[in-house]
Amino acid sequence: MPHTAHQKYLIMIELTKIAKVYRKGTEEFQALQDLSIKIEKGDFVAVTGASGAGKSTMLNVIGGLIKPDSGTIKFNGKDIYYHNSRETVEYRKRNVGFMFQQFHLMPYLTVLENIKLACFENDQLNNIERFLEKCSLSPLKNKYPHELSVGEKQRTAFVRAIITNPKILLADEPTGNLDPENSRILMTLVEDHHKKGGTVILVSHDPLTSQYANSSILLEKGRLKK
């Protein structure tokens, strides 16, 4: 969407000329190149593109997980990689929630314990029961991941991602392993987080999932396709 001068203060995330190359031995893969994007506060952005287009790398760069080789990523006007790694970790902890297709739940921790891992304030711990109830997980809070269905695992991952009320929710193919009904349940929860003011950036190949977004980004070979 166009950004005029009077809208400038709304920009939450700004990527400028981002490049990232992965190297394995003598081989190189250009994951991102000359990528410049602005995302406004409160946006729900669907990121699409073929496999290898750079979608996951873009999420990881925004989330403070992968430092780009060149370019800048600004959050509320501040470069998240400019200072030391401790500040990048603090940015990630206080502002970003992550959801992945593979859930990444700790197998030896219960549902409740997995969610507690993300908390860093008492208020967040106090909100867990409310979110468990909202996501129909209360009866399962003492179960381990191997005792859960696929949909229950992803709802657990969702609660873990948003329990800190992150300003940015990064979702990488969150419905990739779900059937249509569980996809609908999960996306209703994500949409509710967005309606409450959260900024959502979601990678998906599912057209139905993308319909929840209010804007979209198409990547091709690490570049923004216009």
PyMOL commands that set and color helices and strands:
alter all, ss='L'
color gray80, all
select helices_A, chain A and resi 5-10+55-62+85-95+111-116+122-134+138-140+145-147+150-162+180-195+207-210
alter helices_A, ss='H'
color red, helices_A
select strands_A, chain A and resi 11-24+27-40+44-48+70-75+78-79+96-100+168-172+199-203+215-220+223-224
alter strands_A, ss='S'
color yellow, strands_A
deselect
rebuild
show_as cartoon
